[in-house]
Amino acid sequence: MSKPQKIPTREIKIARRGAFKVPQYVTRLDYPRRRAKRGADRVWRSAMHGWWVRYRDNSKFFNDAGEDPGVSLRRAREFLESIYVGPAIRLARKEHADKKNKTGVPGIRIISKPHHRGHTNEIMVEVSATRNGESPKRVYVGTSETATKARMKAAIEKAKGIRAAIVERYLSERRIGARR
């Protein structure tokens, strides 16, 4: 198995503690000590300061009570490096269970929108994009008057081809990015 690529980092500044280079899947938590009312008596809630690692199905909190945040960040970074296998691929592997118009393929949906003249609805099959800001591709089926099962089936097959090309391009870009 090849070595995973480097984990992206960002800089976080903590008041009176300094600046830290923090890996992508690590979040800083700072909850001050406070008083909370419970019935007639008041209860002190303890403070919580530390680093929270959340990567895929793993989640672990590294408390820096009584120590420097840099020490707990080092422990959090070591934990993340022990479980890190690369950035997550953000492609759906199966259709969502609550999807109303099932097409059999994730990333493909059937949409209906009013025709520009307003008399009927246009029916299209839409293929979602894999990147933010990229517009989805649409395959025209017909209006609510002219759409047939055969035209719908042909449009879904065409959309499956478009989706396969988009997914292949996305995965090849991920492979090229991993080599850098």
C-alpha positions in Angstrom: 0.0 0.0 0.0 1.4 3.4 -0.9 2.0 6.1 1.7 -0.9 8.5 2.0 -0.4 12.1 1.0 0.3 14.9 3.5 -2.6 16.1 5.6 -3.5 19.8 4.7 -3.0 22.3 7.6 -4.2 25.7 8.6 -3.1 28.2 11.2 -5.2 28.9 14.3 -4.6 31.6 16.8 -5.6 31.1 20.4 -5.7 34.2 22.7 -2.8 34.3 25.1 -1.6 30.9 23.9 -0.1 31.6 20.4 -0.6 30.3 16.9 -0.7 26.7 15.9 -0.5 24.8 12.6 -3.6 22.5 12.8 -4.3 19.5 10.5 -7.5 19.7 8.4 -9.6 17.2 10.5 -8.8 18.7 13.9 -11.1 21.3 15.5 -10.4 23.5 18.6 -13.0 23.5 21.4 -12.9 26.2 24.1 -15.9 26.2 26.5 -15.3 28.5 29.5 -16.3 27.6 33.1 -19.8 28.9 33.8 -22.6 28.8 36.3 -25.8 27.1 35.4 -29.1 27.2 37.2 -30.6 23.9 38.3 -33.6 24.3 40.5 -32.9 26.5 43.6 -29.2 25.8 43.7 -26.5 26.8 41.2 -24.1 24.3 39.8 -20.7 25.1 38.3 -20.1 23.6 34.9 -16.4 22.8 34.3 -14.5 24.3 31.5 -13.5 22.2 28.4 -10.5 23.1 26.3 -8.8 20.8 23.8 -8.6 19.5 20.2 -11.3 17.3 18.6 -10.2 14.9 15.8 -13.0 13.9 13.4 -12.0 11.8 10.5 -14.3 9.5 8.6 -15.8 7.2 11.4 -13.3 8.1 14.0 -13.8 10.8 16.6 -11.6 11.5 19.7 -11.2 14.5 22.0 -7.7 15.5 23.4 -8.2 17.6 26.5 -5.5 20.1 27.4 -6.5 20.6 31.0 -3.4 21.5 33.0 -1.1 21.4 30.0 -0.1 23.5 27.0 -2.4 23.3 24.0 0.6 22.4 21.9 1.1 19.2 23.8 -2.5 18.0 23.3 -2.3 19.1 19.6 0.8 16.9 19.2 -1.2 14.0 20.6 -4.1 14.7 18.4 -1.9 15.0 15.3 -0.2 11.7 16.1 -3.6 10.0 16.4 -4.8 11.5 13.1 -1.6 10.4 11.4 -2.2 6.8 12.7 -5.6 6.6 11.1 -5.2 8.9 8.0 -5.4 7.1 4.7 -6.0 10.1 2.4 -8.9 12.5 1.8 -12.3 11.1 1.6 -13.9 10.6 -1.8 -17.2 12.5 -1.9 -19.1 10.4 -4.3 -22.3 8.7 -3.3 -22.0 4.9 -3.6 -25.8 4.2 -3.6 -29.0 6.1 -4.0 -30.5 7.7 -0.9 -33.3 5.7 0.6 -35.7 8.7 0.7 -35.3 9.6 -3.0 -38.7 10.0 -4.5 -37.9 9.3 -8.2 -35.5 6.5 -8.1 -33.3 6.1 -11.2 -31.1 3.3 -10.0 -27.9 5.4 -10.1 -26.6 7.9 -7.5 -26.0 11.4 -8.8 -28.9 11.1 -11.3 -32.3 12.5 -10.7 -35.5 13.2 -12.6 -36.7 16.8 -12.5 -39.8 18.5 -13.7 -40.0 22.3 -14.2 -42.6 24.6 -15.7 -42.2 25.1 -19.5 -41.2 28.7 -20.4 -44.7 29.3 -21.8 -46.2 28.0 -18.6 -48.7 25.6 -20.1 -47.0 22.3 -19.3 -44.0 20.9 -17.4 -40.7 19.9 -19.0 -39.2 16.7 -17.7 -35.4 16.2 -17.7 -32.9 13.8 -16.2 -30.2 15.8 -14.3 -26.7 14.5 -13.6 -25.1 16.2 -10.6 -21.6 17.7 -10.7 -18.8 16.5 -8.5 -17.3 19.9 -7.8 -18.8 23.0 -6.1 -19.7 25.7 -8.6 -19.9 23.3 -11.5 -23.4 23.2 -13.1 -25.2 19.9 -13.5 -25.8 18.4 -16.9 -29.3 17.8 -18.1 -30.8 15.4 -20.6 -34.2 16.5 -22.0 -37.0 13.9 -22.0 -39.9 15.9 -23.1 -42.9 17.8 -21.8 -45.5 16.2 -19.6 -47.6 15.7 -22.8 -44.8 14.2 -24.9 -42.7 12.2 -22.5 -42.9 8.4 -22.8 -41.3 5.5 -20.8 -39.1 4.7 -23.8 -37.8 8.3 -24.0 -37.3 8.3 -20.2 -35.3 5.1 -20.3 -33.2 6.4 -23.2 -32.5 9.7 -21.3 -31.5 7.8 -18.1 -29.1 5.6 -20.1 -27.5 8.7 -21.7 -27.3 10.3 -18.2 -25.6 7.1 -16.9 -22.9 7.6 -19.6 -22.4 11.3 -18.6 -22.2 10.4 -14.9 -19.6 7.6 -15.6 -17.5 10.2 -17.5 -17.8 12.7 -14.7 -16.9 10.2 -12.0 -13.9 8.9 -14.0 -12.6 12.5 -14.5 -13.1 13.2 -10.8 -11.3 10.0 -9.7 -8.4 10.6 -12.2 -7.9 14.1 -10.8 -7.8 12.7 -7.3 -5.2 10.1 -8.4 -3.1 12.9 -10.0 -3.5 15.0 -6.9 -2.4 12.1 -4.6 0.9 11.7 -6.6 2.0 15.3 -6.0 
